[in-house]
Amino acid sequence: MSKNPTLTQPAPAANEIADGGDEDKTQLVGPVIRALRLLRFIAEGGSTTNLSEVGRRIDVNRVTVMRLLATLEHEGMVERLPQGGHQAGFDLVKLAAKVLASKDLTVFARSVLAGLSESLQLSAYLGVLDGGDVLYLLRDMPQTTLVSNIQVGSRVPAHLTTPGRMLIAGLPEAALRERLGEEPLKMVTGQSPATYARLGDILAADRERGCAWSFSAFEPGIDSCAAPVFDASGATVAAISVAGPEIRFERDSALRERVEREVKRAARDLSGLLGYVAGRRR
């Protein structure tokens, strides 16, 4: 093990560079390699409470581990835990989120919706907020005739649908009025909120539950459940929903609980792919 590697000629440890290539090893920067090893070790759940053990695992000495940790902590790539040790830092999470954000949200959502629709045999949707409307970006429909059939590209006033309610649930009333307009609010059924007082009560209940439910409140005979999707900063950027005939819920008393559980899980999965870390809401 080299205690003082040069910047351009790291010690050629067997596990440092894959064998068999023609790459010029003199172009590699030893400290960067070691820092990245340490980051991988921490990101994969490795403990840094014993620096000597960490050094053994990443093939550097204890002092180097200490210096690497101090540098990574200074740059926000790792952060110290109250109980000792370190975890991935928020700046690292944001950096990863920016990389992920270079891919369209819909790329990640497609597989999530497909799994949700297949599991529940209900129509699954991804919606985003556009002004005062929820815009339906994606849908996945099961091979059954008993499904909801909202078209991709449809726009609906956000307060009328479960994904729309999740998208506006965290907005103050002034922002809601700016997006939705003055009272009375648009209604499509007797359950639609016509006033901001009524809408406020509904959104408060949605926030408390962590999801929104509708029972024939938008499409007659169709029940729906939605949960919010967060980005790395904790902002609500989308909502995942499922919808299907109320007769299925009436016939299966356990379906509602299962739907809520799986919709929330799907939203958490998609949030994680976007870099969201639980507890870091904006």
Buried (B, 14 or more C-beta within 10 A) or exposed (E): EBEEBEEEBBBEBEEBBEEEEEEEEEEBBBBEBBBEBBBEBBBEEBEBEBBEBBBBBBBBBBEBBBBBBEBBBEEBBBBEEEEEBBBBBBBBBBBBBEEBBEEEBEEBBBEBBBBBBEBBBBBBBBBBBEEBBBBBBBBBBBEEEBBBEBEEEBBBBBBBBBBBBBBBBBBEEEEBBEBBEEEEBBEBEEEBBBEBEBBEEBBEEBBEEBBBBBEBBBBEEBBBBBBBBBBBBBBBBBBBBBBBBBEBBEEEEEBBEEBBEBBBBBBBBBBBBBBBBEEBEE
